[in-house]
Amino acid sequence: MKAVVYESAKNFTIKEIPTPEPKAGEVLVKIELAGVCGTDLHIHEGDFLAEFPLIPGHEMVGIVSALGAGVNQFKVGERVTVNPVVSCGDCEFCREGKPILCHNRKGLGTNWPGSFAEYMIATQDLVFKVGNLSPDVAVFAEPAACAMHGAQMLGIKPGSSALIFGAGPTGQLLAQLMATSGAASVTVAGSTQFKLDLAKKLGADKTYLMDRNNVEKTKTDLLKASPSGYDIVVEATGS
């Protein structure tokens, strides 16, 4: 199979490597789409716990291609996505149901082979069926889960007002989640008009085109639009 392989930071090639075979409890997924995340740029630089050599990629959707022994909850041909967090299941955090804090955590595409390849292996507990979602929607499962966790942590109250800086994928997802979680007014501020147009189309109540070179004007305009301020403010620019 073909895969993007990093031998070291900033040093990658597209290589022909053996297609992995699923062991007991594992699923072989043929990748249909893989998302490129800001984290991948950090990994390119050698940051974010990257361990080389490495196949990056942690946002994906694909088709079950083969099953290891003991896997009976999936069928070959089903469309699935994969949770990229590999936890040990034994440490104190795992036993408390907090695998994201696992002491021995691994990450697909970080220090474990990821989805920038034609095929990828994942243990069956990390694989999830996506039903009738199209690939270009299902590939957002991982970033949508991150945004949903953020929305839950914010504890959005009915009638609240929200301001989101950044109209990239994370900002767009958060705006939709807030709008459907009780916020009475959701404003998205960004520096690119077509992204703001999309935010409006996807449910944002208001948008604001920022001038990166005039921070004071941005502050003045946003406070003028909501003199009492905003109940929730999220920085999602990735800066």
For each residue, the residues with C-beta under 8 A, 3 or more apart:
1: 16 17 18 19 117 118 119
2: 14 15 16 17 117 118
3: 14 15 17 55 116 117 118
4: 12 13 14 55 56 57 116 117
5: 12 13 14 15 17 53 54 55
6: 9 11 12 43 44 50 52 53 54 55 56
7: 11 12 13 52 53
8: 11 46 52 53
9: 6 44 45 46 50 52
10: 44 45 46
11: 6 7 8
12: 4 5 6 7 44
13: 4 5 7
14: 2 3 4 5
15: 2 3 5
16: 1 2
17: 1 2 3 5 117
18: 1
19: 1 28 118 119
20: 28 113 119 120 121
21: 28 66
22: 26 27 28 66 67 68 71 121
23: 26 68 69
24: 68 69 70
25: 68 69 70 71 123 124
26: 22 23 67 68 71 121 122 123 124
27: 22 64 66 67 68 71 74 80 121 122 123 124 127
28: 19 20 21 22 64 65 66 67 68 119 120 121
29: 60 62 63 64 65 80 82 119 120 121 122 127
30: 62 63 64 65 118 119
31: 34 60 61 62 115 117 118 119 120
32: 60 61 62 63 79 135 139
33: 60 61 62 135 136 138 139
34: 31 57 59 60 115 116 139
35: 57 59 60 139 140 142 143
36: 40 59
37: 40 58 59 143
38: 41 42 238
39: 42 43 48 58 110
40: 36 37 43 44 56 57 58 109
41: 38 44 45
42: 38 39 45 47 48 50
43: 6 39 40 46 47 48 50 54 56 109 110
44: 6 9 10 12 40 41 56
45: 9 10 41 42
46: 8 9 10 43 50 52
47: 42 43 50
48: 39 42 43 110
49: 107 110 111
50: 6 9 42 43 46 47 54 110 111
51: 54 110 111
52: 6 7 8 9 46
53: 5 6 7 8
54: 5 6 43 50 51 109 110 111 113 114
55: 3 4 5 6 109 113 114 115 116 117 120
56: 4 6 40 43 44 109 110 114 116
57: 4 34 35 40 60 108 109 114 115 116 117 120
58: 37 39 40 84 107 108 109 110 114 115 142
59: 34 35 36 37 84 115 139 140 141 142 143
60: 29 31 32 33 34 35 57 81 82 114 115 120 139 142
61: 31 32 33 79 80 81 130 135 138 139 141
62: 29 30 31 32 33 65 79 80 81 82 115 120
63: 29 30 32 77 78 79 80
64: 27 28 29 30 67 74 75 76 77 78 79 80 127
65: 28 29 30 62 76 119
66: 21 22 27 28 76
67: 22 26 27 28 64 71 74 76
68: 22 23 24 25 26 27 28 71 124
69: 23 24 25
70: 24 25
71: 22 25 26 27 67 68 74 124
72:
73: 124
74: 27 64 67 71 78 80 124 127 129
75: 64 78
76: 64 65 66 67
77: 63 64
78: 63 64 74 75 129
79: 32 61 62 63 64 129 130 131 133 135 138
80: 27 29 61 62 63 64 74 127 128 129 130
81: 60 61 62 127 128 130 138 139 141 142
82: 29 60 62 108 115 120 122 126 127 128
83: 126 127 128 142 145
84: 58 59 107 108 109 110 114 126 142
85: 99 100 102 105 106 107 108 126
86: 105 106 107 108 112 123 126
87: 91 94 99 100 102 104 105 106
88: 91 94 102 103 104 105
89: 94 99
90: 94 95 104
91: 87 88 94 95 102 103 104
92: 95 96 103
93: 96 98 99 101 102 103
94: 87 88 89 90 91 97 98 99 102
95: 90 91 92
96: 92 93
97: 94
98: 93 94 101 102
99: 85 87 89 93 94 102 105
100: 85 87 105
101: 93 98 105
102: 85 87 88 91 93 94 98 99 105
103: 88 91 92 93
104: 87 88 90 91
105: 85 86 87 88 99 100 101 102
106: 85 86 87 110 111 112
107: 49 58 84 85 86 110 111 112
108: 57 58 82 84 85 86 112 113 114 115 120 122 126
109: 40 43 54 55 56 57 58 84 112 113 114 115 116
110: 39 43 48 49 50 51 54 56 58 84 106 107 114
111: 49 50 51 54 106 107
112: 86 106 107 108 109
113: 20 54 55 108 109 117 120 121
114: 54 55 56 57 58 60 84 108 109 110 117 120
115: 31 34 55 57 58 59 60 62 82 108 109 120
116: 3 4 34 55 56 57 109
117: 1 2 3 4 17 31 55 57 113 114 120
118: 1 2 3 19 30 31
119: 1 19 20 28 29 30 31 65
120: 20 28 29 31 55 57 60 62 82 108 113 114 115 117
121: 20 22 26 27 28 29 113
122: 26 27 29 82 108 126 127
123: 25 26 27 86 126 127
124: 25 26 27 68 71 73 74 127
125:
126: 82 83 84 85 86 108 122 123
127: 27 29 64 74 80 81 82 83 122 123 124
128: 80 81 82 83 141
129: 74 78 79 80
130: 61 79 80 81 133 138 141
131: 79
132:
133: 79 130 137 138
134: 137 138
135: 32 33 61 79 138 139
136: 33 139
137: 133 134 140
138: 33 61 79 81 130 133 134 135 141
139: 32 33 34 35 59 60 61 81 135 136
140: 35 59 137 143 144 169 173
141: 59 61 81 128 130 138 144 145
142: 35 58 59 60 81 83 84 145 146
143: 35 37 59 140 146 147 169 170 173
144: 140 141 147 148 173
145: 83 141 142 148 149
146: 142 143 149 150 170
147: 143 144 150 151 170 173 174 177
148: 144 145 151 152 177
149: 145 146 152 153
150: 146 147 153 154 174 234
151: 147 148 154 156 174 177 178 181
152: 148 149 155
153: 149 150
154: 150 151 178 232 234
155: 152
156: 151 160 162 178 181 182 183 232
157: 160 182 231
158: 182 184
159: 182 183 184
160: 156 157 182 183 184 231 232
161: 183 184 185 186 187 226 230 231 232
162: 156 175 178 183 185 186 187 230 231 232 233 234
163: 187 189 222 226 230 232 233 234
164: 167 171 174 175 178 186 187 188 189 233 234 236
165: 171 189 190 210 233 234 235 236 237
166: 170 171 188 189 190 234 235 236 237 238
167: 164 171 172 188 189 190 192 195 196 198 199 207
168: 171 172 190 195 236 237 238
169: 140 143 172 173
170: 143 146 147 166 173 174 236 238
171: 164 165 166 167 168 174 175 188 190 199 234 236 237
172: 167 168 169 175 176 188 195 198 199 202
173: 140 143 144 147 169 170 176 177
174: 147 150 151 164 170 171 177 178 234 236
175: 162 164 171 172 178 179 186 188 199 202 203 204
176: 172 173 179 180 202 203
177: 147 148 151 173 174 180 181
178: 151 154 156 162 164 174 175 181 183 186 232
179: 175 176 183 186 203 204 205
180: 176 177 203
181: 151 156 177 178
182: 156 157 158 159 160
183: 156 159 160 161 162 178 179 186 232
184: 158 159 160 161
185: 161 162 205 206 226
186: 161 162 164 175 178 179 183 203 204 205 206
187: 161 162 163 164 204 205 206 207 208 222 225 226 230
188: 164 166 167 171 172 175 196 199 200 204 206 207 208
189: 163 164 165 166 167 207 208 209 210 218 222
190: 165 166 167 168 171 195 196 199 207 208 209 210 237
191: 209 210 211 212
192: 167 195 196
193: 196 197 209
194: 197 198
195: 167 168 172 190 192 198 199
196: 167 188 190 192 193 199 200 207 208 209
197: 193 194 200 201 207
198: 167 172 194 195 201 202
199: 167 171 172 175 188 190 195 196 202 203 204 207
200: 188 196 197 204 207
201: 197 198
202: 172 175 176 198 199
203: 175 176 179 180 186 199
204: 175 179 186 187 188 199 200 207
205: 179 185 186 187
206: 185 186 187 188 225
207: 167 187 188 189 190 196 197 199 200 204
208: 187 188 189 190 196 218 221 222 225
209: 189 190 191 193 196
210: 165 189 190 191 218
211: 191 214 217 218
212: 191
213:
214: 211 217 218
215: 218 219
216: 219 220
217: 211 214 220 221
218: 189 208 210 211 214 215 221 222
219: 215 216 222 223
220: 216 217 223 224
221: 208 217 218 224 225
222: 163 187 189 208 218 219 225 226
223: 219 220 226 227 229
224: 220 221 227
225: 187 206 208 221 222
226: 161 163 185 187 222 223 229 230
227: 223 224
228:
229: 223 226
230: 161 162 163 187 226 233
231: 157 160 161 162
232: 154 156 160 161 162 163 178 183
233: 162 163 164 165 230
234: 150 154 162 163 164 165 166 171 174
235: 165 166 239
236: 164 165 166 168 170 171 174
237: 165 166 168 171 190
238: 38 166 168 170
239: 235
